[in-house]
Amino acid sequence: MKKKIKLFCLPYAGASAFIYNKWVNKLNDEIQLVPYELSGHGLRYHEPHYTSFSEIITELESYIKQNVHYGDYYALFGHSMGGTIVYELTHHLLSQGFYKPEIVYISGKGPPGKKRRERLLHLLPDEEFKEEIFKLGNTPREILDDNVFEKYYLPTLRNDFRLLETYLFEKKKDILDCPIAILYGNTDERTADNILDWSKYTKQECYFFEFDGGHFFIHEHFESIIKILNRSLYRGG
């Protein structure tokens, strides 16, 4: 039997791994979708929020090592916050001599080391914070104003922004030694600057895929993304 390639997927800030569930029936049979639920999100809602970005990397390192063994094929996909996670996770794994992923997909995320915005969103009062979230798209105002959202979802989203806004990119001694694919929306102001600089962060191929839309193009164009995944993860046979 032909061995499947495991595709580990990380969601954007505040989201559950559930966002990837609709991919299951669209992916080729040889691809095993592995959506990873972060602590404090979705089905792990009752678990504590992370206190640091490195805590996420440590947890995922253990998970990957438990689920990827000699001879296994695997790839990583992350959108926005998930993109930052898979970039740092890949560096961490490769620095320890762990098996290389077939490819790393970084979606909706500008290159590392970009100057941090002066206004830290996670420190804003609730109403101002919700307004900034609304500007990003994907979250209707009626949901933002819902009491359930404010009580259960808003604290998780705010903590994710805290992790991202206090995350310090440290320039790595070595660049990645695996292919990467960069997916981005052509009207997304968060990734518009220097998106092509991603090619400096790997010794191997760096592919770019542009989509019409803003930061959450991942939903609007998910079938096109699936085609990219099916084509780039196909190993023949």
C-alpha positions as CSV (number, residue, x, y, z in Angstrom):
1,M,0.0,0.0,0.0
2,K,1.3,3.4,-0.9
3,K,2.2,5.5,2.1
4,K,0.2,8.7,2.6
5,I,1.7,12.1,3.1
6,K,0.6,13.8,6.3
7,L,-0.5,17.4,5.9
8,F,-0.4,19.2,9.3
9,C,-2.5,22.4,9.2
10,L,-2.4,25.3,11.7
11,P,-5.2,28.0,11.8
12,Y,-5.1,31.7,12.0
13,A,-5.5,33.7,15.3
14,G,-8.6,32.9,17.3
15,A,-9.7,30.1,14.9
16,S,-10.3,26.4,15.4
17,A,-8.7,23.7,13.3
18,F,-12.2,23.1,12.2
19,I,-11.7,25.6,9.4
20,Y,-9.8,22.9,7.5
21,N,-12.5,20.2,7.8
22,K,-14.0,21.1,4.4
23,W,-10.7,20.2,2.7
24,V,-11.0,16.5,3.6
25,N,-13.1,15.4,0.7
26,K,-11.3,17.6,-1.8
27,L,-7.8,16.4,-1.2
28,N,-6.3,13.5,-3.1
29,D,-6.6,10.1,-1.3
30,E,-2.8,10.0,-0.7
31,I,-3.0,13.1,1.5
32,Q,-3.9,12.6,5.1
33,L,-5.2,15.9,6.5
34,V,-4.1,16.6,10.1
35,P,-5.7,19.8,11.4
36,Y,-4.1,20.7,14.7
37,E,-6.2,22.2,17.4
38,L,-4.4,24.7,19.6
39,S,-4.9,24.8,23.3
40,G,-7.8,27.2,24.3
41,H,-9.4,26.9,20.8
42,G,-12.2,24.9,19.4
43,L,-12.5,21.4,20.9
44,R,-9.7,22.3,23.4
45,Y,-11.5,25.4,24.6
46,H,-11.4,24.5,28.2
47,E,-7.6,24.1,28.2
48,P,-5.4,27.0,29.2
49,H,-4.2,29.7,26.7
50,Y,-0.5,29.7,25.9
51,T,1.7,32.0,27.8
52,S,4.3,32.3,25.1
53,F,4.9,31.6,21.4
54,S,7.7,29.2,22.3
55,E,5.2,27.1,24.2
56,I,3.3,26.4,21.0
57,I,6.4,25.4,19.2
58,T,7.4,23.0,22.0
59,E,4.0,21.4,22.0
60,L,3.9,21.0,18.2
61,E,7.5,19.6,18.2
62,S,6.4,16.8,20.5
63,Y,3.3,16.1,18.4
64,I,5.2,16.0,15.1
65,K,7.8,13.7,16.5
66,Q,5.1,11.3,17.8
67,N,3.4,11.2,14.4
68,V,6.2,11.3,11.9
69,H,8.6,8.5,11.7
70,Y,11.4,7.2,9.5
71,G,10.1,6.8,5.9
72,D,7.0,9.0,6.5
73,Y,6.2,12.0,4.3
74,Y,4.8,15.1,5.8
75,A,4.1,18.8,5.0
76,L,3.1,21.8,7.0
77,F,0.4,24.5,6.2
78,G,-0.4,27.6,8.2
79,H,-2.4,30.7,7.6
80,S,-1.5,34.0,9.2
81,M,-0.6,33.2,12.8
82,G,-0.5,29.6,11.6
83,G,2.1,30.7,9.0
84,T,4.3,32.1,11.7
85,I,4.0,28.9,13.7
86,V,4.9,26.6,10.8
87,Y,7.9,28.8,9.9
88,E,9.3,28.7,13.4
89,L,8.4,25.0,13.9
90,T,10.2,24.0,10.7
91,H,13.3,25.8,11.7
92,H,13.2,24.2,15.1
93,L,12.7,20.7,13.7
94,L,15.5,21.0,11.1
95,S,17.9,22.5,13.6
96,Q,17.6,19.3,15.5
97,G,18.2,17.1,12.5
98,F,14.6,15.9,12.2
99,Y,13.2,14.7,8.9
100,K,12.6,17.5,6.4
101,P,9.0,18.2,5.3
102,E,8.2,17.7,1.6
103,I,7.1,21.4,1.5
104,V,6.0,24.1,3.9
105,Y,3.0,26.3,2.9
106,I,2.9,29.8,4.5
107,S,-0.4,31.5,3.8
108,G,-1.4,35.1,4.5
109,K,1.9,36.0,6.2
110,G,4.6,38.5,5.3
111,P,8.3,37.6,5.5
112,P,9.9,37.4,9.0
113,G,11.5,40.4,10.6
114,K,8.9,42.9,9.4
115,K,8.8,46.0,11.6
116,R,6.2,45.5,14.3
117,R,3.3,47.9,14.2
118,E,3.5,50.7,16.8
119,R,-0.1,50.1,18.0
120,L,-0.4,46.8,19.8
121,L,-3.9,45.6,19.2
122,H,-4.0,43.2,22.1
123,L,-3.8,46.1,24.5
124,L,-6.8,48.0,23.1
125,P,-10.1,48.2,25.0
126,D,-12.7,45.7,23.8
127,E,-14.6,48.0,21.5
128,E,-11.5,49.3,19.8
129,F,-10.1,45.7,19.5
130,K,-13.3,44.5,18.0
131,E,-13.2,47.3,15.5
132,E,-9.7,46.3,14.4
133,I,-10.8,42.7,14.0
134,F,-13.8,43.9,11.9
135,K,-11.4,45.7,9.5
136,L,-9.5,42.5,8.9
137,G,-12.6,41.0,7.4
138,N,-14.1,37.5,7.9
139,T,-16.0,38.4,11.1
140,P,-19.4,40.1,10.7
141,R,-20.2,42.9,13.1
142,E,-23.2,41.1,14.5
143,I,-20.9,38.3,15.6
144,L,-18.5,40.7,17.1
145,D,-21.3,42.3,19.1
146,D,-22.7,39.0,20.3
147,N,-22.5,38.3,24.0
148,V,-21.3,34.7,23.5
149,F,-18.5,36.0,21.3
150,E,-17.4,38.5,23.9
151,K,-17.4,36.0,26.7
152,Y,-15.9,32.9,25.1
153,Y,-14.1,33.9,21.8
154,L,-12.8,37.4,22.4
155,P,-10.3,36.4,25.2
156,T,-8.8,33.7,23.0
157,L,-8.5,36.0,20.0
158,R,-6.9,38.7,22.2
159,N,-4.4,36.2,23.6
160,D,-3.4,35.1,20.1
161,F,-2.7,38.7,19.2
162,R,-0.7,39.1,22.3
163,L,1.4,36.1,21.4
164,L,2.0,37.4,17.9
165,E,2.7,41.0,18.9
166,T,5.2,40.0,21.6
167,Y,6.8,37.3,19.4
168,L,10.4,38.3,18.6
169,F,11.8,37.1,15.3
170,E,15.4,36.0,15.8
171,K,17.5,35.9,12.7
172,K,18.4,32.3,12.1
173,K,22.0,31.1,11.5
174,D,20.8,28.8,8.7
175,I,18.0,29.4,6.2
176,L,15.4,26.6,5.6
177,D,16.6,23.6,3.6
178,C,13.2,22.6,2.2
179,P,10.8,24.0,-0.4
180,I,8.3,26.6,0.7
181,A,5.2,27.9,-1.0
182,I,3.8,31.4,-0.2
183,L,0.1,32.1,-0.7
184,Y,-1.2,35.6,-0.4
185,G,-4.1,37.9,-1.2
186,N,-3.3,40.8,-3.5
187,T,-5.3,43.3,-1.5
188,D,-4.0,42.2,1.9
189,E,-2.1,45.2,3.4
190,R,-0.6,42.9,6.0
191,T,1.4,41.0,3.4
192,A,1.8,43.5,0.6
193,D,5.3,44.7,1.6
194,N,8.2,42.6,0.4
195,I,6.3,39.4,-0.1
196,L,9.0,38.2,-2.6
197,D,11.6,38.4,0.2
198,W,10.3,35.0,1.3
199,S,12.7,33.5,-1.3
200,K,15.6,34.6,0.9
201,Y,14.5,32.2,3.6
202,T,15.1,28.9,1.9
203,K,18.0,27.2,0.1
204,Q,15.5,25.4,-2.1
205,E,12.5,26.4,-4.3
206,C,10.2,29.2,-3.2
207,Y,6.8,29.2,-5.0
208,F,4.4,32.2,-4.9
209,F,0.6,31.9,-5.4
210,E,-1.3,35.2,-5.6
211,F,-5.1,35.3,-5.0
212,D,-7.7,38.0,-5.5
213,G,-8.8,39.2,-2.1
214,G,-7.7,40.3,1.3
215,H,-6.4,38.5,4.3
216,F,-9.0,35.7,4.4
217,F,-8.7,34.6,0.8
218,I,-8.2,31.2,2.2
219,H,-11.9,30.7,2.5
220,E,-13.0,32.3,-0.8
221,H,-10.4,30.4,-2.8
222,F,-10.1,27.2,-0.9
223,E,-10.8,25.0,-4.0
224,S,-7.9,26.7,-5.8
225,I,-5.7,26.1,-2.8
226,I,-6.7,22.4,-2.8
227,K,-5.6,22.1,-6.4
228,I,-2.2,23.6,-5.5
229,L,-1.9,21.1,-2.6
230,N,-3.0,18.1,-4.7
231,R,-0.5,19.0,-7.5
232,S,2.5,19.9,-5.3
233,L,2.1,16.9,-2.9
234,Y,1.6,14.4,-5.7
235,R,4.5,11.9,-5.6
236,G,3.5,9.7,-8.5
237,G,3.0,6.0,-8.5
